[in-house]
Amino acid sequence: MFFEIELTKDYYVGKPTEKDIKQMKYELKEVNQDSFSYFIQEGYCYTSVMKDDHRSKDNFIQTNIITFDIDSCSVDMDETLKRLSIKPYICYTSPSNGLEGKGYRYRMIYCLEEPITKREDYYVYARSLSEQLGLQSIVGTYYNEKKRKEESCIDERSYYSEQYWNGCRGCNIFLNHSNNNILSYNDILLNNDFYKEYYNKNKTSSSKVHKSITQTYIKTSQHIGLSDTFEDDFWNLSYTEFLNKYDYPNIEHTPIEYDDTMPMITYPENYYEIRRPSYKTKGGQTKKIKDGEERRKKLYLNGIVRRKINPDISFDNLLYNLVYEFYYYYINDGNKIDKKILYQIAQNVMKADIGEGDLGKPIKKSFANPLYCQKHNLTKREVSDLSKNKKQYIGEFYDFSKTDQENIEIMKEYGLVITIPTLKRWRKENGIKKYKKKV
């Protein structure tokens, strides 16, 4: 897979000085695992894709990678890699690794098949992935002599999209060559509480707005709107200014949780998702929807799906999400869509009867569990093929003290859906007689 990243124009033999950092110039590069690892080993620094190739918080555009910086750790890189349930895309030692008083120092890079395009989303995905990996318990803490207190070995800057990272000339490097080394959004168990944490850490003059937004998303039992300035900003600001000012999370699918015990994850009955075109560009990005491809209809239907995902979504939240989708996934040429049309679509969505139906339902009933794939070193296709023979998993859940129907209900809770005839055949093959209730 190829993706875009900003790399410094110059490489550094050792750790860059403060003067070096101030003078760093970046340029946009398209890389894959091999070329990216080459630049790291040559001593180039990297960061997210930035506007005008200039790194700053406000210039962030997107990134396909999440980097965890581990400092002053008592566990070396190789041992950490053994303990991780999901191996990183690339892992490498940093320039000061192993120096006296520095402990073990290394960086873990995870790669996503779709880019993260908002700063707060990066924070939430990075924090959620760290939590999912149990990274804090693996790398532990160290005593900061300067601050005289225990601190995490995970550098806090790992959770911010605008951070830059040093390469390391001649470093010890690990490349994950497994077939499932690229993560999808669904592979990360998203914890929405981190949105609130992000806003609390980044309070600005518009903190009241951030608080309202957070409540709208997390407390879905309440229908909360913003102040009148929201609509004024919608009409008067550019799309970029509007999206940067307000911090709604982009709603793409119903949150779903799972662990590494089941090979296949069955979508719950109330699961809905926004569907994107499956065809990709040369760089691996989803192609944008253009004029003639029913753009208005797609925006409207995806608005309905968002209401299914969050039945209590406010008009402001919905309108923001439609602007976000239109800005990042649509080409506005030919028969142009203006703000008036977007506003009307949002109004029509809020008035519509969302009903039941299959709109927004996943095409498949289940998907290969990426955590299970990682645990057993299998590809998603291999797990999917193995799971077609469901009988091999029955023994993991079969309870001799329960009836066939009771066993089926228990297995269903864990995502293993089988029929009575299948269970009977399995019992016969394994010499297990039918359970008889005590009189």
C-alpha positions in Angstrom: 0.0 0.0 0.0 1.2 3.5 -0.9 0.3 6.6 1.2 1.4 10.2 1.5 3.6 11.6 4.3 5.8 14.7 4.8 9.6 14.0 5.0 12.3 16.4 5.7 14.4 17.5 2.7 17.6 16.8 4.7 18.6 13.7 6.7 20.3 13.8 10.1 23.2 11.6 11.2 22.3 12.1 14.9 19.5 13.5 16.9 18.5 17.0 15.4 19.4 20.0 17.5 17.0 22.8 18.4 18.5 24.8 15.5 18.0 21.9 13.1 14.3 21.6 14.1 13.6 25.3 13.6 15.2 25.1 10.1 13.5 21.9 9.0 11.9 21.9 5.5 9.4 19.3 4.5 8.2 17.9 1.2 5.3 15.6 0.4 6.3 12.0 -0.5 4.3 8.9 -1.5 5.8 5.9 0.3 5.1 2.3 1.0 6.6 0.1 3.8 10.0 -0.4 2.1 10.6 3.2 1.0 9.3 4.6 4.3 11.7 2.3 6.3 14.5 3.3 4.0 14.0 7.1 4.8 13.8 6.3 8.5 17.1 4.3 8.4 18.7 7.2 6.5 17.9 9.7 9.3 15.0 11.6 7.7 12.3 13.0 9.9 8.6 12.6 9.2 5.2 14.1 10.1 1.6 14.1 8.9 0.5 15.7 5.6 0.5 19.4 6.1 -0.8 22.4 4.1 2.0 24.1 2.1 4.4 21.4 3.5 4.6 23.5 6.6 4.2 21.7 9.9 1.9 23.3 12.4 -1.3 22.4 14.4 -3.5 24.4 12.1 -1.9 23.1 8.9 -2.8 19.4 9.5 -4.5 17.8 6.6 -4.3 14.0 7.1 -2.3 11.0 8.0 -2.3 7.2 7.5 -0.1 6.4 10.4 -0.1 6.5 14.2 3.3 6.7 15.9 3.9 5.7 19.5 7.1 7.1 21.0 8.5 5.0 23.9 11.0 6.7 26.1 13.0 5.6 29.2 11.5 2.1 29.1 12.8 -0.9 31.1 11.4 -3.2 28.4 13.4 -3.4 25.2 11.9 -3.2 21.7 12.0 -7.0 20.9 10.3 -7.9 24.2 7.6 -5.3 23.6 7.0 -6.7 20.1 6.5 -10.2 21.6 3.8 -8.9 24.0 1.8 -6.9 21.5 -1.5 -8.5 20.3 -1.3 -6.4 17.1 2.2 -5.9 15.7 3.1 -2.5 14.4 3.7 -1.8 10.7 7.2 -0.5 11.4 9.1 -0.4 14.7 12.6 1.1 15.2 15.0 2.2 17.9 15.5 6.0 18.3 18.9 7.7 18.4 19.3 7.7 22.2 18.2 4.1 22.7 20.3 2.3 25.3 22.4 5.3 26.3 23.3 5.5 30.0 20.4 6.9 32.0 18.1 6.9 28.9 16.6 3.4 29.1 15.2 1.7 26.0 13.8 4.1 23.4 11.9 3.2 20.2 9.0 4.1 18.0 6.1 2.0 16.9 4.2 3.0 13.7 0.7 1.6 12.9 -0.7 2.1 9.4 -4.3 2.7 8.4 -5.9 1.9 5.1 -7.9 5.1 5.2 -6.4 8.5 6.4 -7.4 10.3 9.5 -8.4 13.8 8.5 -9.1 15.6 11.8 -6.9 16.3 14.8 -9.3 15.2 17.4 -10.0 11.9 15.5 -6.2 11.2 15.5 -6.1 11.8 19.3 -9.1 9.4 19.9 -7.8 6.7 17.5 -4.3 6.9 19.0 -5.6 6.7 22.6 -8.0 4.0 21.8 -5.4 1.9 20.0 -3.0 2.3 22.9 -5.7 1.2 25.3 -6.6 -1.7 23.1 -3.0 -2.9 22.9 -2.6 -2.5 26.7 0.5 -0.5 25.8 0.8 1.3 29.1 1.0 -1.9 31.1 3.6 -3.3 28.6 6.0 -0.4 28.6 5.3 0.8 32.2 6.5 4.1 33.8 9.7 5.7 34.8 10.7 8.2 37.5 11.2 11.7 36.1 14.0 13.2 38.2 13.3 16.7 37.0 9.6 16.6 37.8 10.1 14.2 40.7 7.2 11.9 39.8 6.3 8.8 37.9 5.5 9.3 34.2 4.3 7.1 31.4 7.0 5.7 29.1 4.6 6.6 26.2 5.4 10.1 25.1 2.2 12.2 25.4 3.0 13.8 22.0 2.2 10.4 20.4 -1.4 11.4 20.6 -1.2 14.6 18.6 -1.3 14.7 14.8 1.0 17.6 14.3 4.0 16.0 16.0 7.1 15.2 14.0 9.3 12.2 14.6 13.0 11.7 14.0 14.4 8.9 11.9 17.5 7.1 13.1 20.4 6.4 10.9 21.5 2.8 11.2 18.7 1.9 13.7 17.5 -1.5 14.7 14.3 -1.8 12.7 11.4 -4.3 12.5 9.1 -4.5 9.5 5.7 -6.3 9.8 5.4 -8.3 6.6 2.2 -10.2 7.5 -0.8 -9.9 5.2 -2.9 -8.0 7.7 -0.3 -5.3 8.7 -2.7 -2.5 7.6 -5.5 -1.6 10.0 -9.0 -0.5 9.1 -11.1 1.8 11.3 -13.1 -1.2 12.5 -9.9 -2.9 13.7 -9.5 -0.2 16.4 -11.9 -0.5 19.4 -12.9 3.2 19.6 -13.5 4.7 23.0 -15.6 7.8 22.5 -14.7 9.1 26.0 -11.4 10.2 24.6 -13.2 12.9 22.6 -14.2 14.5 25.9 -10.6 14.1 27.1 -9.3 15.8 24.0 -11.5 18.8 24.3 -10.6 19.2 28.0 -6.9 19.1 27.1 -7.4 21.6 24.3 -9.7 24.2 25.7 -9.8 27.5 23.8 -12.0 30.6 23.7 -14.6 28.4 22.1 -14.5 25.8 24.9 -18.3 26.2 25.5 -18.9 25.1 21.9 -16.6 22.1 22.4 -18.5 21.1 25.5 -21.8 21.3 23.7 -20.4 19.2 20.8 -19.1 16.6 23.2 -22.4 16.3 25.0 -24.3 16.0 21.7 -22.2 13.0 20.7 -21.7 11.2 24.0 -25.1 11.9 25.7 -27.3 10.7 22.8 -30.3 10.7 25.0 -30.4 14.5 24.8 -31.0 16.6 21.8 -28.6 19.5 22.2 -28.0 22.3 19.7 -25.4 25.0 19.4 -25.8 28.7 19.5 -27.1 30.8 16.6 -23.5 31.5 15.5 -23.3 28.0 14.2 -25.6 28.7 11.2 -24.0 32.1 10.7 -20.6 30.4 10.4 -22.1 27.8 8.1 -23.2 30.5 5.6 -20.2 32.9 6.0 -17.1 30.7 6.5 -15.4 28.6 3.9 -15.8 24.8 4.3 -12.2 24.5 5.7 -12.8 27.3 8.2 -16.1 25.9 9.2 -14.8 22.4 9.7 -11.8 23.6 11.7 -13.9 25.8 14.0 -16.3 23.1 15.1 -15.2 19.8 16.4 -17.9 17.2 15.8 -16.6 13.7 15.3 -17.4 12.3 11.9 -20.0 9.6 12.3 -19.2 6.6 10.0 -20.5 3.5 11.7 -22.1 2.2 14.9 -19.4 1.5 17.5 -18.7 -2.2 17.9 -16.6 -4.0 20.5 -14.9 -7.4 20.3 -11.8 -9.3 21.6 -9.5 -12.0 20.1 -11.5 -15.1 21.1 -13.8 -15.4 18.1 -12.6 -15.9 14.5 -15.6 -14.1 13.0 -17.5 -11.1 14.3 -21.2 -11.0 13.6 -22.6 -7.5 13.1 -25.3 -6.8 15.8 -28.8 -6.1 14.7 -28.6 -2.4 15.3 -25.3 -1.9 13.4 -25.3 0.6 10.5 -22.4 2.1 8.4 -21.7 4.7 5.8 -20.8 2.9 2.5 -17.9 4.3 0.4 -17.0 3.5 -3.2 -14.7 0.4 -3.2 -12.5 1.5 -6.1 -9.2 3.1 -5.2 -6.7 5.5 -6.6 -3.1 4.5 -7.3 -2.1 5.7 -3.9 -4.7 3.5 -2.3 -7.2 6.2 -1.4 -10.9 6.0 -2.1 -11.8 7.9 -5.2 -14.1 10.9 -4.8 -17.7 10.9 -6.0 -18.2 13.2 -9.0 -21.0 14.9 -10.9 -23.3 12.3 -12.6 -22.9 9.7 -9.8 -26.0 10.7 -7.8 -24.2 13.0 -5.3 -27.3 14.5 -3.8 -29.0 11.2 -3.4 -25.9 9.7 -1.7 -25.6 12.6 0.7 -29.3 12.3 1.6 -29.1 8.5 2.1 -26.0 8.8 4.2 -27.7 11.4 6.3 -30.5 8.9 7.0 -27.9 6.3 8.0 -26.3 8.8 10.4 -29.7 9.2 12.0 -29.9 5.4 12.3 -26.5 5.3 14.0 -27.5 8.1 16.4 -31.3 8.5 16.5 -30.9 11.6 18.7 -28.5 13.5 16.4 -29.1 17.2 16.4 -29.6 19.2 13.2 -26.2 21.0 13.8 -24.4 17.7 14.2 -26.0 16.3 11.0 -25.3 19.4 8.9 -21.6 19.4 10.1 -21.3 15.7 9.1 -22.8 16.4 5.6 -20.4 19.3 5.1 -17.5 17.0 6.2 -18.5 14.2 3.9 -19.1 16.6 0.9 -15.7 18.3 1.4 -13.6 15.2 1.7 -15.4 12.6 -0.4 -17.0 14.6 -3.3 -15.8 16.5 -6.3 -17.8 19.7 -6.8 -17.7 20.4 -10.5 -20.2 20.5 -13.4 -23.6 20.8 -11.8 -22.3 22.3 -8.6 -23.8 21.6 -5.1 -23.8 24.8 -3.0 -24.5 25.5 0.7 -28.2 26.0 0.1 -28.5 22.5 -1.3 -26.5 21.0 1.6 -28.8 22.8 4.1 -31.9 21.6 2.3 -30.6 18.0 2.3 -30.0 18.2 6.0 -33.5 19.6 6.6 -35.0 16.8 4.5 -33.0 14.1 6.4 -34.3 15.5 9.7 -37.9 15.4 8.5 -37.6 11.9 7.0 -39.0 8.7 8.4 -35.8 6.6 8.8 -37.8 3.4 9.2 -36.3 0.0 9.4 -35.2 -1.4 6.1 -31.7 -2.4 5.0 -30.3 1.1 4.3 -27.0 1.3 6.1 -26.9 -2.4 6.9 -23.5 -4.0 6.2 -23.4 -6.1 3.0 -22.0 -9.1 4.8 -23.3 -10.6 8.1 -19.9 -10.9 9.7 -16.2 -10.0 9.2 -12.9 -11.7 10.0 -11.7 -10.6 13.4 -8.4 -8.8 12.9 -7.4 -9.5 16.6 -8.0 -13.2 16.0 -6.0 -13.0 12.7 -3.1 -11.4 14.6 -3.2 -13.9 17.5 -3.1 -16.9 15.2 -1.0 -15.4 12.4 -3.7 -15.9 9.8 -4.9 -13.7 7.0 -8.5 -12.4 7.0 -9.3 -14.7 4.0 -7.9 -17.7 5.8 -10.0 -17.0 8.8 -13.1 -16.5 6.7 -12.5 -19.8 4.8 -11.9 -21.7 8.1 -15.1 -20.2 9.6 -17.3 -21.6 6.8 -16.8 -25.0 8.6 -18.4 -23.8 11.9 -18.4 -27.2 13.5 -14.7 -26.9 14.4 -15.5 -24.1 16.9 -18.5 -25.8 18.6 -16.3 -27.6 21.1 -15.0 -24.3 22.5 -18.5 -23.4 23.8 -20.4 -26.7 24.2 -21.8 -27.3 27.6 -22.7 -30.9 28.4 -25.2 -29.8 31.1 -27.4 -27.8 28.7 -29.8 -28.7 25.9 -29.1 -28.3 22.2 -31.2 -25.1 22.1 -29.5 -23.6 25.2 -26.1 -24.3 23.7 -27.1 -22.7 20.4 -28.3 -19.5 22.3 -25.0 -19.3 24.2 -22.9 -19.7 21.0 -25.0 -17.1 19.3 -24.0 -14.6 22.0 -20.4 -15.2 21.1 -21.0 -14.7 17.4 -21.1 -18.4 16.4 -24.5 -19.0 14.7 -25.3 -22.6 13.9 -28.5 -24.7 13.4 -29.9 -27.6 15.4 -29.0 -30.1 12.6 -25.4 -28.9 12.6 -25.1 -29.3 16.3 -26.7 -32.8 16.1 -24.2 -33.9 13.4 -21.3 -32.5 15.6 -22.5 -34.5 18.6 -22.8 -37.7 16.6 -19.3 -37.2 15.1 -17.9 -36.7 18.6 -19.9 -39.5 20.3 -21.9 -37.2 22.5 -25.4 -38.3 23.3 -28.3 -35.9 23.5 -28.8 -34.1 26.8 -31.7 -35.5 28.8 -33.4 -33.3 31.3 -33.7 -34.8 34.8 -37.1 -35.8 35.8 
